[in-house]
Amino acid sequence: MYKKLIWIAMLAGVFIWSAIEPRDRPTWYLEVFPVIIGVVVLAATYHSFRLTSLLYVLILLHCIVLLVGGHYTYAEVPLFNEMKSIFGFERNNYDKIGHIMQGFVPAMIARELIIRLDIVRGRYWRDFFIICFCLALSAFYELLEWWVALVSEQAAEAFLGTQGYEWDTQSDMGYALIGAVAALILLSKLHDRQLRELLQHR
């Protein structure tokens, strides 16, 4: 119970901070919308389909990344502006953290659903399906950014966050791929242990 309260308190605290005078309000709405949807889904399914502790932690971290990006916009996160100056980067690279997480966290969510719902059997086919899913999700997000740019010129630049980099879309998908592969390599064994414990106590 206390873990759930800590999770809620941390998310609520960052959400409130993020909502206070964000750099660009329309962009904030666009960036935090996935957080709101995710929280609603988690709340609705908490008793009927509770996830592993690992997944709740990863989802919280992903939400925080989105909320920080929403508050500052991805091109203006202060810490990464400092890194830009120190290391001579040509752009603020916080968005790349976001796209790594866009592969890393959905990969583990997909893995849990696939295993528990018995969608794909066989480790290699399962991992292949997960990576394909993450790439499709990343591609859909890039299409969504394009649609927003077409509809709203005001929010387009801040939401797209290309910062003049012509290969931004392709590199975003590449970072999502790296995140998905890294998650499967680093967390599969821990995830399997937590899945066994969760299913034993159902």
Protein Blocks (a to p, Z undefined) as FASTA:
>chain_A
ZZmmmmmmmmmmmmmmmmnopfblklmmmmmmmmmmmmmmmmmmmmmmccdfklmmmmmm
mmmmmmmmmmnopklgfklmmmmmmnopabdcklmmmmmmmmmmmmmmmmmmmmmnomag
cjklmmmmmmmmmmmmmmmmmmmmmmmmmmmmmlmmmmnonnopaklmmmmmmmmmmmmm
mmmmmmmmmmmmmmmmmmmmZZ
